[in-house]
Amino acid sequence: MPTVERDVPSGPTTTSEEFSARIFGDIGPADGAGLELAPFRGVRFDPAVVGDLASVTTPPYDLIDDAERRRLLSEGGHNFVRLILPSQPGGGYREAGETLRRWLDEGVLTVDPDPALYVYEAADRHTVHQRGLVGAVGLRAESQGVILPHEDVYPGPVRDRLALMSEANANLEPILLIHEGGGDAARIVDETAQAAPLMEFPASDGLVHRLWRITDPALLARIAADLRDRQALIADGHHRYATYRTLQARHHRSGHGDGPWDHGLALLVDSTRYPPRLGAIHRVLPGLSPRKALERAKGVMEVTALPGPLTDAVRALADASDRPAFLLGGGDGLHLLTDPDPARLAAVMPADRSPTWRRLDTAVLDHLLIAGVWGVPENERSVEVVHDDPAAALARARRSGGTAVILNPMKVTDVVAVAGGGERVPRKSTSFGPKPRMGMVFRLLAPP
């Protein structure tokens, strides 16, 4: 079997755009089959063994910081973080695979006897925030227009997730797909959710998470027929989807033919029934002082000091959402940046991009400020990200003496327009939510 390094070579040999085009765009097996969500034998924690399911399930791996990972690991027990973020990331993935197999042998995890699609729901007392189908999505080349990525990916995270999937021989965390449905599949999902759930528990995110199972062949056939001609957008999990595609290519290069590697675990949500929440992803530049960032920004954008509290500043930022706008912080004060200089902007923006793409806040930030007047290289060490929470971004910037850039959320219509036109928004532009709870159900590539 080829190694991870063979699948995802290290070193600055290609740009993220070139890497993404190869990973997403390569023609692969099962082309032309449309959108497919196949049933699978789900793996689930046994509550009789682990107790409270809230104590063993987690947010997605990329929302768990080092401090939270250490806390969860220190508590012992059977927390899902031991599989997705073991004690030694990278080299510790052999440990994760061994832990998974031991938990299966000990009955901590059980494998459902029959293939199924699973209805997942996250709700509070008044509102269903998310409801969709968990299944094995058929992997498709981007050129087919069946599954649309909207962000580029980087080799490092793909290499990391590929090492984990290889050791575990499993898809541990579903990606999040959204589609415009409203048909037979949506009716079946909602009807299924009227019955008693397979599992149900409140979690620390304030939501109650529920799971149901669909095994009736007639219902599965109706769902398959309804989905076949539809199109899905990757809302969350681009690096995991790229890992699915890489694993698929590895097996076919090795002569293994069609197999479970032609699918990957996904949660498919009908956005006409349960519209996603689109939050912002803020930037933290630990190597750039707030004073220097502000001085250089004044040459290309209008700068307004905001002496009030953060809540007022975020409101001012939202009021400016009809044009590129940012909050700059990390030092003693907050400043609103608006109205980029048209000539400077035109000089740095790629001419081959659509007008919609060139208006995106993250495109302006990346090209005019980060790479332009600030001269900061675009990588995971120089540009850190914080999902949703402006206060957390400012706190992280202050700890490092760096600069925080607070953004408005992107509009869903802009994301769909960019992806539908064959483009991708700049990396880490979107934070779709709510994020599904991880560890409720996952997929082995070779179930017993």
Secondary structure, DSSP 8 states (H G I E B T S, - for coil): ---HHHHS--SSSS-HHHHHHHHHHS--TTTT--S-EE-B-EEEE-HHHH--GGGT-BS-GGG--HHHHHHHHHT-TT-THHHHS-SSTTTTHHHHHHHHHHHHHHTSEEE-SS-BEEEEEEE-SS-EEEEEEEEEEE---GGGTSEE--B---HHHHHHHHHHHHHHTEE-S-EEEEE---SHHHHHHHHHTTS--SEEEE-TTS-EEEEEEE--HHHHHHHHHHHTT--EEEEE-HHHHHHHHHHHHHHHHTT--SSGGGEEEEEEEETTTS--EEE-EEEEETTS-HHHHHHHHTTTSEEEEE-S-HHHHHHHHHHTTTS-EEEEESSSSEEEEE---HHHHHHHS-TTS-HHHHH-HHHHIIIIIIIIIS----STTTSEEEES-HHHHHHHHHHHT-EEEE-----HHHHHHHHHTT--B-TT--EEES---BTSSEEESS--
